[in-house]
Amino acid sequence: MTNAPFSADSAFKEPASEPVPPAAGIAAPQTHATTGSFLHHHGLQLGGALNLIGDASLLYAGYKNKDPMMMLAGGLYTGGALALTRYGTPSPERQMREVCEGTAAFLKEHIGPLPQGSHLATIHAQQDRGLMDRVESTLYRNPVDTMLGLYTAGAATMLASGIQSGNKWRSIYGGWSLGVKALSFALPEKEETLSEEQKKKPPGSVIEWIKEKPLRLFGYGSIVTEILLGKSAYADLRAGKEGAMFNVATAVLYVLSDAVLAISSKNTSSVDGLLSDKDQDHIERLAAEIIAQQPYPKQAKLIDQVSEFLVRQPAIKGSADEIGAALSHKVQQMKNGAWSGRVTSDDATPQIGR
C-alpha cells in the first residue's frame, strides 16, 4: 500500500457524467492577502512561535540562574508552545480522513454491516491506526487546550520558583499567571453561530465578551503577567544575576505573542477549518452510495440522520437542510446509475502522508 496523502479523489472516483452541484447556499471560502486575514488564519501558529522563542529564553535563564524550578517551568512552556506552533492550523487531509471514518462508523451503527465493496466499508475496515497517529489527531483537535494545560502547570512551577528564590515579583507573576491560564483553560468557547448583525452588537458584559473567545482572557491577562515578569527580570538585573537579560527578552516576546493570541479562537475549525466544496461533495457521495443500497422506506430517515451527523462535524459547511438536499440529490443519481459505487483497490483508504 502506498503512503500517499489522503485525497477525496482516491476515495471516490470522479464520474464521467455531469458533476453534482454542491448544496445551495454553500459558497467557496474567499481569501484575501491582508494582515487581518493572515492573523486570522495563522494567529495561533504565530503566537505559538513567538511564545516558543520566549519560552526557550526562560528555559535558558533558569539554566544560567541554576534554578531547577524555572527550568521546569520553561520546559513546560516550551512544550505548550511547540504544540501550538505545530498543530495550531488544521490539517485538511487529516480532517477529511476523520470525517470519512466517522461517517462510516455512524452508518454502521445505524444499519449494521456496511455493504461489501462500498467505499466506506473499505475505509472502516482499514481505519485502525497506531498510537502516535492517534496522539497527533488529538493534538490537531485540541492544540490550544494542550498549550493552556502545559502553561497552567508551568505557571504553578513559576510560582513555586518565586517562593523558593524569595523573588517577590516572580511570585506575584506566577500567581497571577496561574489564575489567568487556569481560567482560560477551563472556559469553553461559545459555539453558537451568530448573524452578522449580532456580531456587531457589543457583548452584554465582560464575562460574555470573554466567553466568546476565552483566549482574550489569556492574551490580555497575560500582558499583565509579562509586566510582572519584566519587573522580576529587572530585579534580577539589578542584583547582577546571570541570565537576567534573557528574562527581559522573554517578557518582550510574550507581550507580542499575547497580543496575537488575544484575537485568536480556541476553536481551530474556525481558522481555515472547513473542507473544500469538492471534498465535502465526495463525503456526501460516499454516504449516498450506502443510503442508495438500503430499502427505500429507510432512505429518507437515513438521509436525515446522516445530515444531522455531518452538520455536527466542525469541518463541514452548510445547514442540515442543505446537506440533506445534497444527499437526496446524490442518492437519486446513484439509483439512476449516474455513478458506479464499488471500490477495487486500496486507494479508497484515507492515509496521512509523512
TIMARSE-997691 format. One record per residue (C-alpha): x, y, z. Coordinates in steps of 0.25 Angstrom, whole numbers, padded with zeros to 4 digits, always signed. Example, Ala and Ser with C-alpha at 12.3 -4.5 7.8 and 13.67 -1.06 7.14 Angstrom:
2
+0049-0018+0031/+0055-0004+0029/
//
This chain:
354
+0000+0000+0000/+0006+0014-0003/+0007+0024+0007/+0001+0036-0001/-0007+0047+0005/-0022+0044+0006/-0029+0050-0005/-0044+0051-0007/-0042+0047-0022/-0036+0034-0017/-0048+0031-0008/-0058+0032-0019/-0055+0033-0034/-0060+0045-0041/-0071+0040-0050/-0071+0043-0065/-0085+0049-0064/-0089+0063-0061/-0083+0067-0047/-0093+0068-0036/-0095+0083-0031/-0092+0086-0016/-0103+0089-0007/-0110+0102-0009/-0104+0113-0001/-0090+0107+0001/-0080+0116-0005/-0065+0114-0006/-0058+0122+0004/-0051+0135+0000/-0037+0138+0004/-0031+0152+0003/-0016+0155+0006/-0017+0165+0017/-0011+0166+0030/-0024+0163+0037/-0027+0151+0029/-0012+0146+0032/-0014+0147+0047/-0028+0140+0046/-0023+0129+0038/-0009+0127+0045/-0010+0135+0058/-0009+0122+0067/+0003+0117+0060/+0010+0131+0060/+0006+0133+0075/+0012+0119+0078/+0025+0122+0070/+0027+0135+0078/+0024+0128+0091/+0034+0117+0087/+0045+0127+0086/+0041+0134+0099/+0039+0120+0106/+0053+0115+0101/+0059+0128+0107/+0052+0125+0120/+0058+0111+0120/+0072+0116+0117/+0070+0127+0128/+0067+0116+0138/+0079+0109+0134/+0088+0121+0135/+0082+0124+0149/+0083+0109+0153/+0069+0110+0157/+0062+0096+0154/+0048+0101+0156/+0050+0112+0146/+0056+0102+0137/+0044+0092+0139/+0034+0104+0136/+0042+0108+0123/+0041+0093+0119/+0026+0092+0121/+0024+0106+0114/+0033+0101+0102/+0025+0088+0101/+0012+0096+0100/+0017+0106+0090/+0023+0095+0081/+0009+0088+0082/+0002+0101+0077/+0012+0104+0066/+0012+0090+0061/-0003+0087+0062/-0010+0101+0062/-0015+0100+0048/-0024+0089+0044/-0019+0078+0034/-0029+0077+0023/-0024+0063+0019/-0026+0058+0034/-0039+0065+0035/-0044+0058+0022/-0040+0045+0027/-0046+0046+0041/-0060+0051+0035/-0060+0039+0025/-0057+0029+0036/-0067+0036+0045/-0077+0035+0035/-0074+0020+0032/-0075+0017+0047/-0088+0025+0048/-0095+0018+0037/-0090+0004+0042/-0096+0007+0056/-0110+0010+0049/-0111+0000+0038/-0101-0011+0043/-0090-0017+0034/-0087-0007+0022/-0090-0013+0008/-0078-0021+0004/-0069-0014-0007/-0074+0000-0003/-0064+0011-0001/-0068+0014+0013/-0067-0001+0016/-0053-0001+0012/-0050+0011+0019/-0056+0006+0032/-0048-0007+0031/-0035+0000+0029/-0036+0011+0039/-0028+0005+0051/-0016+0014+0053/-0004+0014+0062/-0003+0021+0076/+0005+0032+0070/-0005+0035+0059/-0016+0035+0070/-0008+0045+0078/-0006+0054+0067/-0020+0054+0063/-0023+0058+0078/-0013+0069+0077/-0019+0075+0064/-0033+0075+0070/-0028+0082+0083/-0015+0090+0081/-0020+0102+0089/-0025+0093+0101/-0011+0085+0101/-0004+0098+0101/-0012+0104+0112/-0011+0091+0120/+0004+0091+0120/+0005+0106+0122/-0004+0105+0135/+0006+0095+0140/+0017+0104+0136/+0011+0116+0143/+0009+0107+0156/+0024+0104+0155/+0028+0119+0153/+0020+0122+0166/+0028+0111+0173/+0041+0117+0167/+0038+0131+0172/+0034+0126+0186/+0047+0117+0187/+0056+0128+0182/+0050+0139+0190/+0047+0147+0178/+0034+0155+0181/+0031+0159+0167/+0033+0145+0161/+0024+0140+0172/+0013+0150+0168/+0015+0147+0153/+0014+0132+0156/+0001+0134+0164/-0006+0144+0154/-0001+0135+0142/-0006+0123+0149/-0020+0129+0151/-0021+0134+0136/-0016+0122+0130/-0025+0112+0138/-0037+0120+0135/-0034+0121+0120/-0032+0106+0120/-0045+0103+0128/-0054+0113+0120/-0061+0106+0107/-0063+0115+0095/-0077+0119+0091/-0081+0110+0079/-0094+0117+0075/-0094+0123+0061/-0097+0138+0061/-0102+0146+0050/-0094+0158+0044/-0104+0167+0051/-0102+0160+0065/-0087+0160+0063/-0087+0176+0062/-0095+0177+0075/-0086+0179+0087/-0086+0168+0098/-0095+0169+0110/-0084+0168+0120/-0069+0166+0121/-0072+0151+0125/-0080+0150+0112/-0068+0156+0104/-0058+0146+0110/-0067+0134+0107/-0068+0138+0093/-0053+0136+0092/-0046+0131+0105/-0033+0134+0098/-0036+0148+0101/-0034+0146+0116/-0021+0138+0113/-0016+0149+0103/-0019+0162+0111/-0018+0156+0125/-0004+0150+0121/+0001+0164+0117/-0001+0168+0131/+0007+0156+0135/+0018+0160+0125/+0019+0173+0132/+0021+0166+0145/+0031+0157+0139/+0038+0169+0134/+0039+0175+0148/+0044+0161+0152/+0055+0162+0141/+0059+0176+0145/+0060+0171+0160/+0070+0160+0155/+0077+0170+0146/+0079+0180+0158/+0084+0168+0166/+0094+0165+0155/+0089+0151+0153/+0093+0143+0141/+0082+0141+0130/+0074+0153+0134/+0075+0159+0120/+0068+0146+0115/+0056+0149+0124/+0055+0163+0118/+0055+0157+0104/+0045+0147+0109/+0035+0158+0114/+0036+0166+0101/+0033+0153+0092/+0022+0149+0101/+0015+0163+0100/+0015+0161+0085/+0010+0147+0086/-0001+0151+0096/-0006+0162+0086/-0007+0152+0075/-0014+0141+0083/-0024+0151+0089/-0030+0152+0075/-0030+0137+0072/-0040+0126+0075/-0039+0113+0083/-0047+0106+0072/-0037+0103+0061/-0048+0099+0051/-0051+0114+0050/-0037+0116+0045/-0037+0110+0031/-0044+0098+0037/-0055+0096+0026/-0053+0085+0016/-0054+0090+0001/-0067+0088-0007/-0060+0077-0015/-0056+0069-0002/-0070+0071+0004/-0077+0067-0009/-0069+0054-0008/-0072+0051+0006/-0087+0053+0002/-0085+0043-0009/-0079+0033+0000/-0091+0034+0009/-0101+0034-0003/-0095+0021-0008/-0098+0014+0005/-0112+0020+0006/-0116+0017-0008/-0114+0002-0005/-0123+0002+0007/-0138-0002+0006/-0146+0010+0000/-0154+0013+0013/-0142+0015+0021/-0135+0024+0012/-0142+0037+0016/-0139+0035+0031/-0125+0031+0028/-0123+0044+0020/-0128+0052+0032/-0119+0044+0041/-0106+0046+0033/-0109+0061+0031/-0110+0063+0046/-0097+0055+0048/-0090+0063+0037/-0095+0077+0041/-0088+0074+0055/-0075+0072+0049/-0067+0085+0050/-0060+0083+0036/-0074+0082+0029/-0081+0094+0023/-0096+0097+0022/-0108+0094+0030/-0115+0080+0032/-0125+0084+0022/-0115+0088+0011/-0107+0075+0014/-0120+0067+0013/-0124+0073+0000/-0110+0070-0006/-0111+0055-0001/-0125+0053-0006/-0120+0058-0020/-0108+0049-0020/-0116+0037-0015/-0125+0039-0027/-0114+0040-0036/-0108+0027-0030/-0121+0020-0032/-0122+0025-0047/-0108+0019-0050/-0100+0032-0051/-0089+0027-0043/-0082+0013-0040/-0082+0010-0026/-0071+0000-0024/-0057+0000-0019/-0046-0009-0025/-0033-0004-0019/-0026+0001-0006/-0027+0015-0012/-0041+0017-0004/-0033+0016+0009/-0030+0030+0015/-0016+0032+0018/-0007+0043+0024/+0006+0046+0017/+0019+0047+0025/
//
